[in-house]
């Protein structure tokens, strides 16, 4: 209850407008975006982790458009994706501009498919995001495989068996980037590299830091020595080496996760690192590899999933999104306008912002 009251106080300090009609009046009929809808989601018992991620994804336009397009395809067997498509379509086709929708069908399907979410305990929003994106990607890949087997695909260039493993879905097209792990032997100077795909980047946080600093720390050079020496193929023996991680392919949508929960041995549990993290509204990645594609790409902040509380299994999640030039706070069924330039509790908010989604 204390945490919930803290969240309500935060919302009352940081936002204006107390209900749907107030939000419409505040935005104004002339400024209200055409064909846009701002709907809160009902909480079905600690499902704020789910609601917050769904709101962030809904306002990632490339993702929303693909999910809505999936709705118009021939009726498919119920899955997490069909339920998500139904939910997004329900929001997008409402006659009202603002309101509340119960995501009951989606929550029910989520609990049915994964026992981790089949309870009324608080869950981790980042873990849910990963599960949702990977589940959708798996479903789309399985559909492609079935279509090939049924002879429905006309494109003969992807008939190889290898294609079944490498076919990219629109989830990959939107969120997937590539990291390259470079290791340089300090004896012979030979460099080896290994690529690794990602749908989001998890970065460590330190005291009084920034998103840019966190990303630089992610790509810091690490020396491998003593029992951690690197086996060099050229030297055919274990040698001291230097290793670093770089971004080789930048994603269309960049999802950043700040690793605020750290396991403390002396406490035998995870504790939250409530450090102040400065974030830019525009971001350019400087930790790219020499052969990176489009290394000068700029990202605009479009959504932030916020965790309020002291631990991973307690607290509350809310979301702040950017839509058509203004910011909105989604707190389950509550939707309110936010004015960042008048945000008196900006430092407090920055301390608890967890997952950053940029496009």
HELIX and SHEET records of a PDB file:
HELIX    1   1 UNK A    2  UNK A   14  1                                  13    
HELIX    2   2 UNK A   20  UNK A   27  1                                   8    
HELIX    3   3 UNK A   48  UNK A   58  1                                  11    
HELIX    4   4 UNK A   61  UNK A   71  1                                  11    
HELIX    5   5 UNK A   80  UNK A   92  1                                  13    
HELIX    6   6 UNK A  104  UNK A  113  1                                  10    
HELIX    7   7 UNK A  115  UNK A  117  5                                   3    
HELIX    8   8 UNK A  125  UNK A  149  1                                  25    
HELIX    9   9 UNK A  156  UNK A  158  5                                   3    
HELIX   10  10 UNK A  161  UNK A  166  1                                   6    
HELIX   11  11 UNK A  170  UNK A  175  1                                   6    
HELIX   12  12 UNK A  211  UNK A  218  1                                   8    
HELIX   13  13 UNK A  226  UNK A  228  5                                   3    
HELIX   14  14 UNK A  340  UNK A  342  5                                   3    
HELIX   15  15 UNK A  346  UNK A  352  1                                   7    
SHEET    1   A 6 UNK A  15  UNK A  16  0                                        
SHEET    2   A 6 UNK A 334  UNK A 338 -1                                        
SHEET    3   A 6 UNK A 326  UNK A 331 -1                                        
SHEET    4   A 6 UNK A 316  UNK A 323 -1                                        
SHEET    5   A 6 UNK A 298  UNK A 308 -1                                        
SHEET    6   A 6 UNK A 282  UNK A 284 -1                                        
SHEET    1   B 8 UNK A  15  UNK A  16  0                                        
SHEET    2   B 8 UNK A 334  UNK A 338 -1                                        
SHEET    3   B 8 UNK A 326  UNK A 331 -1                                        
SHEET    4   B 8 UNK A 316  UNK A 323 -1                                        
SHEET    5   B 8 UNK A 298  UNK A 308 -1                                        
SHEET    6   B 8 UNK A 353  UNK A 358 -1                                        
SHEET    7   B 8 UNK A 254  UNK A 259 -1                                        
SHEET    8   B 8 UNK A 201  UNK A 204  1                                        
SHEET    1   C 2 UNK A  38  UNK A  41  0                                        
SHEET    2   C 2 UNK A  98  UNK A 101  1                                        
SHEET    1   D 4 UNK A 191  UNK A 198  0                                        
SHEET    2   D 4 UNK A 177  UNK A 185 -1                                        
SHEET    3   D 4 UNK A 241  UNK A 249 -1                                        
SHEET    4   D 4 UNK A 222  UNK A 224 -1                                        
SHEET    1   E 4 UNK A 191  UNK A 198  0                                        
SHEET    2   E 4 UNK A 177  UNK A 185 -1                                        
SHEET    3   E 4 UNK A 241  UNK A 249 -1                                        
SHEET    4   E 4 UNK A 288  UNK A 293  1                                        
SHEET    1   F 2 UNK A 209  UNK A 210  0                                        
SHEET    2   F 2 UNK A 277  UNK A 278  1                                        
SHEET    1   G 2 UNK A 230  UNK A 232  0                                        
SHEET    2   G 2 UNK A 237  UNK A 239 -1                                        
SHEET    1   H 2 UNK A 261  UNK A 264  0                                        
SHEET    2   H 2 UNK A 269  UNK A 272 -1                                        
END                                                                             
